[in-house]
């Protein structure tokens, strides 16, 4: 079932709102806008229309009518009208099971079952009187899983299946979806429904720990994933509404959740989500790129719902992103804004070299420049690009922070360095960060710090041999980065170092950086180049 249009008159905060031109190809609809902009009220309109037309449930007219307007049972059907793609408005019987709602108030901290209860068909009733209600589903869905299992046991078509196969059918899909979001969290069992029925998990070395021991974020994700899997068996051709699914989750987790909810939504259905999450907005943009014409955005910002308003789908663009970032951070950015932000080379992806330069500079300067934030922003070319969107976004949001761009010298000529400075980009005097961290001065401090100053000459000789080996591989004479692996190996051997890092990156970060203190020339040189 796909919604094409909704018209709302004198309902809650809306005087006359139309949401129109929703494409038939749309699978995901994101409502974006600040708190109080009307996103939940739109969901309330759908819920009220569904309850009235599917179950003849009038509801609380004092809750749904806009204040100052006439509220009678007779004109309630005039408040909301819904149009669908490729079908007339369903009859009352046809409409049952076509809408499904989750409120923003989802919290079931703990449950254990010791009695089996028959669960009614969820399509036969409208669960939520309004979207302010507490929305508890985990224990209910546990009971539904048990019911499905018993039905499967007594279904003769399953006679050839083993107990293990039936058990895997029971929780296999839930376990798989959960692993897409939490690779280290495994749903292991459902306990004994007659004594200690609950969901049990494995995580790391912990085995069969109770649902109640999950973190708030893990419970929130598990609730939504479990509910979508269970309810999609009943609501196969329906419209799903989830209000603020991002509660208790960090940004990357929110993105993973949205991706999984999108995949779990039945093909002929629609998923409507109200969100403030940057992670979800970014994931929705990616889903649209991967599945053209399947995602649209409804922008509720800067609307006057005391007047007639029409909202039409929008593709994500710079305007929406700018407003969304302003919404996400708002004035709070001034409370958390560092005095300065230094954009340096490096990537926030991967593991081995993740944020390497930013980590090094942070460890060196965190005491004296504790109000400075070092941020990996990409390659030197990306930093040189003054239109870099990441730089512009942060600059716009954190208006009270001063911005510094700092890149490695590499092979830049003196003329290029001067040109970069005109653009506001500072350049290191040495080729790479490794050139500073493996400088002779810091190697000498390493020898002294472990009580072996007499081995300094051997260490410096080994360094020169490593550099000559790098040169023989057609690298520049000052390319210490290319020689750093051999330098690390030799320093470790000569000085008999242990627990100093398993590779040159960890060695530099954990062993060499602490030696770069304020009295060293290397510290003073870097300080002048970055902050001077």
N, C-alpha and C positions, 0 to 999 in steps of 0.2 A: 504494500500500500504506500502510495506516494502523495504527499500533500502538495497542492498546487497554489492554494490561496486561502487566507483567513481574513475575515473582516470582524472588527470588534468595535462595539459602540456602547459607551456609558458603562464600561466594565472596569472595576477597580480604579486605576489611575488613567485609563484611556477614555478620551472623549470620542474619537473616531479614528481608529488605526486600521490600516490595510497592509498586510504583508502579501506581496504579489509576485508573479512571474518566477516562481520556484521551478527550476527545470525538472523534467521527468527523470533525467539521469542522476539527479542528486541523491546521494546516499548519506552524506554527513552535512549537517547544518550547524554552524557555530554562531551563537549569539554572543556578541562582545559589547562591552560598555561598562561604565562605572556602576558601583552599588547604587541602587535606587533608581536606575534608569528604565526599569520596566521589563527586564529579561524574565524574571520569575513570574511576573504578572501575565506575560504571554503564555507561559506554561500553565498558569492557573486558568486562563481562558480555554485552552484545549481541554484541561481536566474537567472544567465545569460543563463544557459542551458534550464531552464524552459521557459524563455521569447523567446528564439530562436526557440525551438522545439514545443512549444505550441502556439505561437502567431507570429512566424516569425519576431520577433523584434530583430534587430541586436544590438541596444544599442550603447553606446559610445566606439568605438574600442580603443580609446586612454586611456580609463579608465581600460579596462579589459585585454589588452595585456601586457605581461611582457616587461618592458623597454629593448630595445636592440634587440627585436625580430620583425619579419615581421608581420605587422598588416593589413590584408586584409579581406574583407567580405567572400572571397572564403574559407579561411582556418579557419574561426571562429568555424565551426562545429567540427574541430579537437581538439579544446582546452579542451573540457569537454565531458566525456562519462559516463553514469550512467547505472548500472544494477540493476534489481529488483528481488525479490524472486517470484518464481512461475508465472512469466509472462514476455513476451517480452517487449521491449521498446514500450510504448503506441504510437498510432498514434497522430497526431496533435490534432484531435478532442477529443480523449480519454484522452489526457494529461491535458486538461483544468480542473481546480479544483482539481488537485492532489498535488500541492505544495502551501503552504501558509507561508508568511514571516512577521515577526515583527522586525523592526530595534531597535537599542539601543536608538534612539532619539524619545522617546514617551513623549509628553508633551501637554496636553490640559487643561490649567489651569481653563478655564471657558467657559461655553456656555449656551445659552438660545435660544429656538426655538419658532418662532411665525408663521412659514409657513411650511406646509408639502410639502416635495419634494419626488418624486418617486426615489427609490434606485435601481440601476441596479444589476443584478446578479453578485456577486463578482467573480464567477468562469469564467466569460466571458472575463475578462481582467487581465493583470498583473499589479498590483497596483504600485509596486515600481521599478523605473528604476535602483536604486542601494540601498545598505544598509546604505548609508550616508544620505538618505532623511529623513525629518521630517515625523513622522508616527502618524497621528492624526486619531483616530477611534471612540472616545466616542460619539461625536455628530452624526456621521454617524450611529453608532449602535443604538442610540436613535431613529433615523428615521426608521431604520429597525424594531425596536420593534413596533412602531406605525403602520407600514405597515402590520405587522403580526396580530396586533389586528384588524385592519379594515378587513383584509381577513377572520379572524375568525368570525367576526360579520356577514358577508354575506355568510358564509359557512353553508348550511342547516343542516349539520351533527351536528352543535352546537346549534340547536334550543332548545334543552331541558336544556341547561346550563344557569345558572344564570350569571348576570353581575359579581358577586363576583368570580365565578369559572373561567370566562374568564380572569379576572384581575389577579387571582392567577397563572393561566397558563402563563400569560405574564411575570410576574416578580418573580414568586415563586422559580424557579430554581436558578436565580441570587441571590435572598435573602438568600437561603439556603447555597450556596457556600460561599457567603460573610461571613455568620455567622460562618463557619468553621475556618475562619482566624481572623475575628474581632467579637467575641461573643457579644460585646456591640454596634455594628453598624448595624442598620436595614434599609434596603431600603424600604421606606414607600410609595412613589408614584412617578409618572412621570409627575405630574403637568398637565396643560392644554396645549396641543401641539399648540394651535392657539394663545396663549398669553404669557405663561410663561413656555414653555416646557423645562424640564430638569429633572435630577434625584434628588429626595429629600429623606432625611434620618432622622432617629431618633437615638439619642445617649444620654444615661442618661436622663436628664430632658429636653434636647433640642428636639424639635419636628419640623419636616418638614423643616430642614435647607438645603440650596442649595448645589449642587455639588461643587460649587466653594469654599465652606467653609471646605471641607475635607483637611486633611494634605496631603503633597506631597506623603508620603508613602501610605496613604489610596487611593489617586487617582491612583497611579501606580498599586496597587493591583486590584482595581475596573476595571480599563481599561483592564488589561490582562484577568481577570475572565469573564467580560462581553463579550469581544471579542471572547474568546474561546467558550463560550456558544452559541453566535449568529452564529459564523462562522462554528461551527461544524454541523449546519443544512445544510450548503452548501458543506462543505469539509468533507464528511462523511468517505471517504476512501482516506486519504491524508497524506502527510508528513508536519509537522509543524516545522518551524524554528523560534526560539525566541533568539535574540541577547541580552545578559546581562539583564535578567528580574529582577535582584535584585536592580536596581537603586532606591534610596530614601528609602531603607528598612534596618532595623536592622536584625541581624543574625537569630533570632528565627522566625521573620516574613518571611524571605526568605525561610526558611524550610517549613513553613505552605503553602506558595504560591506554591512551587514546588509540594508538595503533592497534592494540589487541581488541579493544571494543569495536573498532571499525571492521576488523576481520571477522569477529563473532556475530556481527549484525547480519541477519538473514538477507540474502541477495535482493529480494523484492521489498525490503523494508527500508525505513529511514531512521537515522539516529540524529536526534536534536540534542545539542549540548550547550548549556550556559556556562561560560568560563571567564576567569580573570587570568588564566595561566599563560605565560609566555611560552612555556614548553609545549602546551597543547596547540597554541596558535602556530608555532613553528612546525610541529608535526602535521597539522592540518594542511599547511602549505606544501609540505613534502608529499602527503597523500594525494593532493590535487595534481602535483606534477607527475606522480606515478599512475594516477587514475583520472585522466582528463574528464572534466565536467562532472565530477562526482562530489565535489566539495564547494559549498558556498558560505559566505559570511553575511550575517545580518548585523549592521552597525547601529547600536542604540544610543550612541553618544550624540550630544547636542540636539536632542529632540524635545519639542514642547508638546506633550501629550494632552494638554488642555485644548489644543487646536487639532485640526485634521492633519494626520501624518500618514505618509506612505513609505514603507521600507521595501526596497527591492534588493535582490542578492548582489553582493559585491565580491569581486575577486580580491585577494589580498594584494595590497600595493603599499607604496611608501606612506601614503596618508594614514592608512589603517595602522601600519606598524608604528608610526610616530605617535599616534594617539594612544595606542596600546601601551607603549613604553611609558608615556606620561602617566597613564592610568596605573600601571604596575608599580611605578616608583613614586610618582607625585612628589610631595614635599618631603617625604621620608628620605629621599636621596640626600637632602641637606644634612640629615642627622648621621648618615653613614658615610658621607662623602669624605675621602681622604684629602689631605691638603694638596697632594699632587698625584698624578698617575703617570707612570713611565711605561710607554708602549715599547716593548723590545721584541727581538726576533724569537721565534719558537712557535710551537703548536700546542693546543690543549687536547689534542687527540693522541691515541696510541698509549703506550706505557713506558717504553724504555727512555724516550727522549721528551716525554710530556712536560711542557712548561720548564724546560731545563734552564734556560737563561734567566727566566723570571725567578725560579727557585734560588739560583746562585746569588743574584743581586739582592733578593729579599734577605737571605741569611747574612750577607755581608753588612747591609745597611739597616737592618731592622731595629737596632738599638738607637742609633743616632737619628735616623729618619723614619721613626715609627709611624708617621702619618703619610708615608708614601706607599703606594700600591704599584707593584710591577706586574704588568699584564702581557702575556704572549699574544701577539697579534698576527703572526704569519712570517713570511719571508721579508727580506729587506725591500724587495720590489713592492710588496703590499703596503709596507709602512711608508715608502716613498710616495705612494699614490695618495695624494691629499684628499681624494674623494672616497677613501676607504670608509665603507659604511659603518663598520664597527667603531672606528675612531669617532665618526660624526655622531653616532647614537650616544656613546658615552659622554662625549663633549656636550651634547644637548641636554642630557639627563643630569649629569653631575656638573652643573654650571659653576659651582663654587670651587671646583678642583682645577689646578693648573695642569696642563698637559705637556709632557716631554716625550719626544720620539727619539729613540736611541738605537742605532744599528751598528753592526760590525763593519770594520773598515774594508775587509776583503781585499779586492784588487782596485779599489777606487783610487783614482789619481788625485793629487792635491787640488786640481781644478774642479773635479767632481765633488770632492768634500766641501769645497767652498760653495758650490751650487746647492748642495743639500742643505747647508746651513742657512742659506737664503730662504729655503722652504720651511725652515724651522726644525730640521732634522740634524741631530748631533751624531757624530761618528766617533767610534773608538780609535785610539791611536795604534793599537795592536790589531792584528788580523782577526782573531777570534777570542772568545772568552777563555778558551783553553790556554792561550798565550799568557794571560794574566795568572791563572790558577797554577800553571806549571812553570812560572818564572823562577829563575835561580834563587831569588830572595825567599820565595815561599818554600822551595825545596830545602833550603838551608834551615828554615824554621822547623820543617818537618824532622830533619835529622836531630836538631837540638831538642825538640819536644819529646823524642823517645830516648834521649840520652846517647845518641850515636853521632856526634858532630864529626868524628874522624872519618866517617863514611861519605861525607859530602862530595869529595873529589870523585869517588867512584860513581856516585849518583849523577853528577853533572856530566861525567864522561859517557855514562849510559844514555843520558838524554841526547847528547850530541850524536852518538851512534844511531839512535832511533831517528833523529832528524835526517841524517845522511841516508838512512834506508828509505825514508819518505821521499827525499829528493830523487833517489834512484828510481822511484815509482812515478817520476815526472810531476811531483808536487813542488810548490814553491818552498824556498828555504825557510820562510817564516810561518809555514803552515803547520803549526804545532798540533792542530786538531787531528790531522792525518797521522801524526806520529804519536798521538796520546795513548793509543792502546799499548804500543811497545814501551813507552815511558812508564806507564802504570805497571806493566808486568815486571820491568827491571827494578823499579823502586820497591815494589813489593818483595822481590827476591833479595835484593841487596840488604834491605833493612829488616828482613824477616817479619814483615807486617802480617798481622792476622786481624780478622774482623774489620777490615778497612774498606769494604765494598767489593762486590763480585765482578764489577766491570769498571772501565775508566770513568764512566759518568757518575756512578755511585761513589767511586774513590774521590773524584774531584769534589762532589757535593758534601760528602760526609767526613772526609779526612783533610782535604786541602783548604776548603773554604773557611773552617774555623780558625785557620792560621792567618787569614787576611784580616788583621786587626788594625785599629786606627793609626798605630805608630809605623806601620809598614809603608814603604813607598808605593806599593801596588794599590793599597787602599786609597792613599792620597791621590794617586793618578786617576783611578776610576771615579773617585768622588768629584774631582775637578771636571772630568770629561762629561759626567752625567748631570751634575747639579751646578757646576760652575757657570 
